[in-house]
């Protein structure tokens, strides 16, 4: 169970993740403290991954009324509409 706000931004989660990893690397933590830091880092990594997946879904190019167009490679879309080259 995460102890972090589910609305935490990607940048904030990444900063906290970096802090946890630095403490694991540089501080003389007890086993219990280290395990807690690892659990927190895992939760923060999950939040970061979720934010990246959300951003990726928002950036996917979808032709009008269709599924994402995996054949489109040139990125020449206008207003979210797929363009067809003849």
Secondary structure, DSSP 8 states (H G I E B T S, - for coil): ---S-TT--HHHHHHHHHHHHHHHHHS---HHHHHHHHHHHHHHHHHHHHHHHHHHHHH--B-TTS-B-TT--S---BTTB-----
